[in-house]
Structure formats: structure tokens, C-alpha cells
Amino acid sequence: MAQRVLVGTRKGSFIVEQAHGRWQPRLAGHAGAGSNYVACDPSTGTLWALLGHGHWGAKLSRSTDDGATWQDATQIKYPSGARYIGTDMPGEDGAEPPSKVRTATLLKLWCIAFGPTGKIYVGTIPGGLFESSDGGQTFELNRALWNHSSRGGDLFNGDGSGETHWFGTPASESGEFAAGIHSIAVDPKNADRMLIAVSTAGVLETTDGGKSWRGRNQGMTNDYLPDPNAEWGHDPHYVALCPGAPEHVWQQNHCGVFYSDNGAANWRNVSAPESGVRFGFPVAVDAKDGRTAWLVPGKADMQRTAIDGGLFVARTTDGGQSWQQLRRGLPQENAFDVVYRHALDASGDTLAFGSTTGNLYISEDRGESWQTVGNNLPPVYSVRFG
């Protein structure tokens, strides 16, 4: 199959393919609906779209004919009795509001990933990981993660500890403040190993197929916590590992860029503010060389635009010891692009990213130069090769 790019946007799902030497986008489905994430299951070729219908809520959609037609898939629901400890958004004084036990309902389908044994994983707000072992016919909540001690323990059978380290994000369809799983990194060499990232809590890992989980936040720092080195309360924006060398893991974090070469056992901050590399959302990792990664930096949390009006992609080939700014073909004046956490991807020498201003860019030389594929798309939520 020829290389193609799957794009989720605020107003539909798009497929971008090469024709007559040019990349051309086309609307493939879900016109007018929010498409949070579109991806292809490599084991079956099925396309999956995670939709947010606003008033009608979140829906899973799938296509078995390369996007020609789409059908509603089995819908994800929280089981009866699922509860969690939540908080409201912090006030202007920064003080954490009191926590309270809430009944879990699906607020957002945020990401999807596929395991080497045919499993499908979906991350949601309010912080549930759902998994399917039958091609998406049924989904079950991973209770070991849901009941993890870091978020208060088992609330199915009692009140738990009464304390949570999983705080919130306003990224749900309604803007409701709740924790969310936005990154699922499955180890292609070990079907039992997987990393997930939570806004806001940190990174967790399983090595036994989801039966148990442990925090993987050593070395991460959080500038706005009373203890910047606390075990929990971190805000990773996206976590990705190298498929060919999965001990190499990258993280674009609210408070910097972090890299691990020992499977996330320890992280080190490889930000380079002098090169514009610190704040941002997405990260893509080379498929073979775990030291090589690409970012699309932003200016700052409260100024989410390109830096000084010029858009660039940052690349490292030495594990973050040095960074290059790749600008050729990208706008260098009056650029206000913001690139969301799922909106950058790499496949071999080809990279693609899309922005909230509806711009889509592709590079076929590892980021050295870029071509504009579209300027008038809806705001882009996800970009994935598949």
C-alpha cells in the first residue's frame, strides 16, 4: 500500500495521498463532526476514528474499506459502579479545590493504539484505559489501572484511600475538568509492556499485560508543584517510544522535553530554551534510531503560538544533546500555528504535521524541507501514517 496520512480535524476525517507527484487531502468521512484521532490497525487494515459529537457525546467509528464508508463501532461505556476522585479546575490563586468522588461517564475518546497480538487500546477522559481482544467487538475497562493506588485505590468496592494524585485537564468535549489518558505506547518487541501518559498525573508502565502498573516519573520535574521532583502530578503532553529500540522513550512535557534511554526507568531533561526547545505538545521518534526525535515547539503555555512568528521543527540525532531548527518551506512571518499532541508523525524519512490554524505540512527528507499540503483545513487534532 502506498504511503498515506490519516488526519483528524474539528470538522471531519481526512486522508492524504500522493497523486501525480503531489500530496492531496480529501475528506473521507464524519463531515462536520470532531474527529479527535484517526488511525489504522496494522494487523487488519481497519481504520478507526475517535469522534466527539458535542451534544451527542463520544463515538467510535470504523471503516473496513479504506475510508469509503464508515460504521458505528461498539461503543465504549464505563461499567456500573465505576467511580473516581476528581477535583474542579484550580482557581486563580493556584490552590487545589477540594476533591470529591464522581461517577464515571465517558467525556472523551482521546487516543487509540494497537498491540502486536491484535489487541486494541483506547485512552479516555476521565482516565480510563479500555482494551479489546476481539478486534473491537467488545471493550473492557482495565481495572488494575483504574484502581491504582495513585488515584485512590478501588472505588468499586468502597471509598478507597480518599486521596488522588490524578488531577485534571479541560480537554474533554464539554470542558469538564478530569484526568485523561492521551498516550499509549505499546512495546512492539514485548506485548506485555506498555507505557501510558496521563494529564495530569505522569507516566505509568505495565510489564505484565496490564495486570499491574507502576509509576515511571523518576527524573521528571514540574515547575509549579511545591516539590518539583514529586512522584506524581506531572503533565506529560505526549509520550512515544522507538519501535526498533523501545528502551528509548521521549516525552514532550508541560515543563520541558524529557528523554530516557533505559525504558523510562529514569528521565533527563533535554530542553534547550536557547534553541526554542522547551514548551510544546507533540514528539515523533525515528523508527530505528531512538536518539533521533522531532518536535514542533511553541512559545509558552499562556502564549500558544509559533515562536516569534516563525514556524520550525526541532530535530535531535544525539538524544537531545543538540538540536537543529528546520525551517525550509515553513512560514517565517506572521505564523500563529499551534500543533497538538497527536498532530505530528514520522514514517521512515517522511514526516507530517498539522496545526490548529488548518495548515498541513509534509517533509520527505527527514524534516530538512517542507511542502504545504493544505492551508484551509479545519483545526487539526491528529496526524498519523497508516
N, C-alpha and C positions, 0 to 999 in steps of 0.2 A: 504494500500500500504506500502511495506517495505520502510524503510528509504533509501534515496539516495541523492547523492550530484551532483549538476549540475556545471560544470566548463567551464568557457570561457577562451580561450587562444589566443595567437597570431596566431595560425595555426589551429583553429577549436574548435568545441564544444564537450565536453566530458561528459559522465555520469559515475558516480562511484557508484557501488552497492556491496552489500555483497553477496558472493557466497562461500559456504563451509567454513564459518567462516572467510573469508578474504574479504577485500575491494579491488575491482578490477576496474580500469578505462578502458573505451572503447571509441573510437572515435565515436560520434553519428551523426556528420554532419559538413558541412562547411569546409571540409578539405582544408588547406592552406589559409583560409581566417581569418582575425582578428575577433574574437568573443569577443566583449567588455563586454558583460553581458548576462548571461543565467539565466532564472528564470521561475517558474511555477505559473500560475494563479490558486490560490487555489479554486476559485469558479467554474472553468471549467476544470481544469487539462491540459489546453493548455500550451505547452512550448513556450517561446519566446526567441529569440536570437537577440541581437543588434549587427549588423555586421559593420565592417569598411573595405571596399574593396580597400582602397588606391585610385588608379586611377579612379575606378568606383564609389567611394563615399560610403555613409552610406545606409544601408538597414535593414528593419525589416524582420525577418523570424520567422515562427511559425510551430509547429508540434502538431497535434491532436491525434497522435498515439504513444505517449511516446518516440518520437525521432526516430522512424523507418523511417519516411520520413519527409521532410521539404518543405514548400512552401513559396514563397514571400508573405508577408502580404501587406496590404495597406501602401503605403509609406508616410512618414511624409514630408510635404513641408511647408515652410513659405509662408504665404499669400502675395499676391501682395500689395506693399506699406509698408511692414514691414521693419523698419529701426532701427538702434541703434547707440549710440555714443560709438565709440571704440577708443582704443589707441594702438600704437605699443608697443613691449616689451621694458621695461626701459633699458637705456644704462648702461654701466659700472659705470658711475658716480652716478647711482641711481635716476637721475632726470626723472620725468614722461614726456614722449613725448607729444606733443600736441594732443588733441582729434579731431576726425573727424567723421562725420556721414557716416555710411556704410549701404548698402543694405544687408538685412539678407538672407543668404543662409545656408543650413544645413552643418555644419562642423563635427559634431559627434553626434551619439546616445550614451548617456553616462550611463543612468540608467533607470530602469522601476520599477513601483510599482503598487499595486493593492488595490483598495478600498473595504470596506466591502459591498458596494452596487453594486459591479460588475464593477466599473469604472477602467480604466487603465490610468496610468500617465507615461509619458516619459520625461526625462530631457535631454537637448541637449546643445551643444555649437553651437551658441552663446547666451546661456542664455534663451532659450525658454522652457516653460513647456507646453507640449501638452497633451490633455486629450481626452479619448474616453468613451462614454456612451453606445456603442453598440457592445462591445466585440472586439474592434479593427477594425471594418469595416470602421470607419471614425475617424479622429483625428482633433482637433481644438486647435489653439494656445490660451492659457489663456491670454487674453489681459489685464486684470487688473494687472497681474504681469509684463507683457512685458512693459506696460505703467507706471509702478510705478515711483513715483517722485524720488526715489533714483537712477534711471538710466536715468533721463532726461525727464520723462513725455511722453506724447502722440506724437510720431513722425509720426503716420499715418496721422494726420490732421494738421501738422505744424512742427515747429522746436523745440518744447518743451522748456525746460529751458536752453539747451545748455551745461548742466553740468551733468556728471555721476559719481557715486560712485561705479559702477560695472567695475572693471578692468579685467585683463585677466589671462589666463592660456595657456601655449603652448601645451596642451594635445589634441588638435584637430588632425584629421587624417593627415593633411598637416603641422601641427606645427604652423598654423596661430594663432596669439595671440588674444583671445577673451574670454569673461566670459562664464562660463559653470555651469549648474546645475547637480551636481553629487549625491545628496542625496535627497530622497523623503521619508519622514517618515509620514505615514498615521496613525492617531489615530484609533485603531480598535474599540474603545468604542464610538467614535463620528465621524461619516462620514464626517462632515463638517470641521473637524480640520486636518490640515496638516502642517508639517514643511518642508521647503526646504533649502538646503545649496548651496551657490554659491562661486566658485573660480573665481575671488576674489571679494567679497562684504561682505558676512556674512550669517546670518540665517534670514529667514522670515517665518511668520506664517499666515495662514488664519484660521478663525473660522466660516466662512460663506460659505464654499464650493468653495472658490476661487474667490468670488466676490470682496474681498478686502484683502489687505496684510499689515502687519506691521513688522518692524524690531524687531528682538529678539537677540540683541547683548550686552545687559547690563551685565557688569562684565567681558566680554572678553577683552583681551589686545593683542596688536600687537606690537611687539618689534621694528619693522622697520618703523612704522609710526611716523611722527612728534609729534602727540598726540597718545600715545599708547592706550588711552581709547576712541578713536573716535567712533562715532556711526557706521560708515561704513568703509569698506576697510579691513575687516578681511578675513583670509584664512582658513576656516574650511576644513579639509581633508575628514571628514565623520561625519555624524550625525545620531544617532539611538536612538529610544525610547524603553521603556519596554512595550511589548504588554499588560501585565496584570496590569501594573501600569504606564500609559502613562504620568503621571506628572514627571516621572524620565527620563531624557534625557542626553545622553552622546555625547561628541564631541572630536574626535582626531583632533587637530588643528596644523597648521604650527608652532605655538608658544606655544604649550603645550597641556595638557589634561584638558578639562573643563567638569563640571558636574552640572546639575540643578535638584532640587527636587521639583520645582514649575512650571513645564511645559515650561521651557526656559524663564520665565519672568526675571530670573537672573541666571547668571552662576558664578561658582567659579573655580579657577584654582586648580586642584588636582594633578598636576605634582609632581613627586618625582625623581629629577635628580640623587640623590644618589642611587636610585634603578634602574636607567636606564630608568625611565618612564618620557619622555617628548616629544621627536620627534617620529613621525610615521604617518601611514595613516589609518589603519582600527580600528574599535571598534565593539565588539559584546556585546549585553546586554542580561542578563538572561530573560527568558520569563515571569517570575513571580516576581522575586525579583529585583527591579530597582536599588538596591545598588550594585549589582554584575555585573561586566563587565570584559571583556578580551581585551587585546591589544597585538600587536606584535611590540615592539619598534624597531626603527632604531637608528643609531648613530647620524646623523645630516643631515641637508638639503644638504650640499655640500659633505657629506660622507655617501651616502645612502647604508649602509651595516649593517649586524648584528653587535652588539656592541662587540668589542674586539674579534671578530672571533667566538663567541658562540651565537647560536640562542636560544631565550627563549620567552615564552608567559608570559605576566604580568597579574595577576588577583587581583581584589579587591572584597571584600564582604561587605565593610562598606562605600561605597560611596566615595572611594578614600582617606580615612584617612590612609590606609596602603595598601601595595602592596606585592604580592608574585611573585617570579620568578619561573616559571615552566619549567624545562629543561629536565626531564627524557625522553629519546628516541629521543631528538633533537640533531643535530650535535653541538659539543662544541669546535671544532677546524676547522680553515680554512673555516668558514661559511660566505658567502657573500650574503645571501638571503635578498631580499627586498620584502615586502608584500604590494601590492597595496590596495587602499581604499576599494575595493569591495571583496577582496580575503580572508576574514575571516568571518565565520558564526557559529552560535550555534543553536542547536535544542535539547531541553531537556538537557541531560547530555553529548551529543555528540557535539564535535567541529571539525571544519575542516579549514585548511588554505593552500594556495598555494603561491609560490614565483616566482619572475622573473627569477630565475635560474631553473625553471621547476620542483621544488620539491613540493610534495603534502603530507600533514600530517593530520592524524585524531586522535582524542582522544575520548575515550568512557567513561571517568571518570572525566569530567569537567576540563580537562587540566592537571590532575595530571601526566599522562604519555601519550606518543605519539607513534604512529607507522607510518612508512613511507609507503605511498601508491604508490608513483611513483617518480623516480629521473630523468626521461628523457622526461618529458612533455615539450611542448613549454612554453614560459613565461606565467604565469597565470595572467589573468586580473580579473576574478571574481570567487567566490566560494559561492554557495547558496544551502541550503537544499530545496528539493521540489519534 
